[in-house]
Amino acid sequence: MKKVINGKTYNTDTAELIGDWHNGYPRNDFRTCSEELFKTSKGAYFIAGNGGAMTEWGEPCGGTARCGGSGIRPIDEAEALEWAEQHLDAEEVEKYFGHLITEA
């Protein structure tokens, strides 16, 4: 998937995949959602996602109806860390965001 947002190109084919997540709902469920966290070669983070009509990835599809959809959402490093903490294991989080993590 490739998208230009605010004059910047985000491309899942050329960016580094950090991790992915799926909420466990079947692919034909209105609540299904999957996301992938990426980092571009210039250090920008983004999420590529897709989901059913009842997710943030859902899109209008005529009248008041909503359909499943997909897209790319740029995020900053703090948001990327937060996403990683929620969806990846500790080793993966430390691998990519160790410079932001301190021991409690």
C-alpha positions in Angstrom: 0.0 0.0 0.0 1.3 3.4 -0.9 -0.1 6.8 0.0 1.0 10.5 -0.1 0.0 12.4 3.0 1.0 16.1 3.5 3.6 15.8 0.8 5.3 12.7 2.2 5.1 9.2 0.7 4.3 6.3 3.0 4.9 2.9 1.3 4.5 -0.5 3.0 6.7 -2.1 0.2 9.8 0.0 1.1 9.4 0.7 4.8 10.6 -1.5 7.6 7.9 -3.6 9.2 8.2 -3.4 13.0 5.2 -5.5 13.9 1.6 -6.5 13.2 -1.6 -7.2 15.1 -5.1 -8.6 14.5 -7.9 -8.4 17.0 -9.0 -12.0 16.4 -12.4 -11.4 14.8 -13.1 -13.3 11.6 -12.3 -11.4 8.4 -16.0 -11.1 7.5 -16.9 -9.6 10.8 -17.8 -5.9 11.0 -15.4 -5.6 14.0 -12.3 -7.3 12.4 -9.2 -5.1 12.5 -5.6 -5.6 11.6 -2.7 -3.2 11.7 1.0 -3.1 10.9 3.5 -0.6 12.3 6.2 0.6 9.9 9.2 2.9 9.9 10.4 4.6 6.8 14.1 4.9 5.8 13.9 8.6 6.9 12.6 7.6 10.4 8.9 8.4 10.1 6.4 6.0 11.6 3.0 5.0 10.2 0.3 2.4 10.7 -1.2 0.6 7.8 -4.5 -0.9 8.7 -7.7 -2.4 7.5 -10.9 -3.3 9.2 -14.6 -3.8 9.1 -17.3 -1.2 9.1 -17.3 -0.8 12.9 -13.6 0.0 13.2 -11.6 3.2 12.7 -10.7 1.9 9.2 -14.4 1.7 8.1 -15.5 4.1 5.4 -18.8 5.6 4.2 -20.3 3.7 1.3 -23.5 5.4 0.4 -26.1 7.2 2.5 -25.6 6.4 6.2 -24.0 3.0 5.5 -20.4 2.1 6.3 -18.2 -0.5 4.7 -14.8 -2.0 5.6 -11.8 0.0 4.5 -8.1 0.4 4.7 -5.5 3.1 4.9 -2.3 4.6 6.2 -2.1 6.8 9.3 1.2 8.7 10.0 2.1 8.7 13.7 5.0 10.2 15.8 7.6 8.1 17.7 5.7 8.4 21.0 2.5 7.0 19.4 4.6 4.2 17.7 6.0 3.2 21.1 2.5 3.3 22.6 1.2 1.1 19.8 4.1 -1.3 20.2 3.6 -1.6 24.0 0.0 -2.6 23.4 0.5 -5.1 20.6 4.1 -6.5 20.7 6.0 -8.5 23.2 8.6 -6.8 25.5 11.6 -8.0 23.4 10.2 -6.5 20.2 9.5 -3.2 22.0 13.0 -3.1 23.4 14.5 -3.9 20.0 12.9 -0.9 18.3 12.3 1.5 21.1 15.0 0.7 23.6 16.4 4.2 23.4 13.1 5.5 24.9 12.7 2.9 27.6 14.1 3.1 31.2 13.9 0.5 34.0 11.2 1.1 36.6 
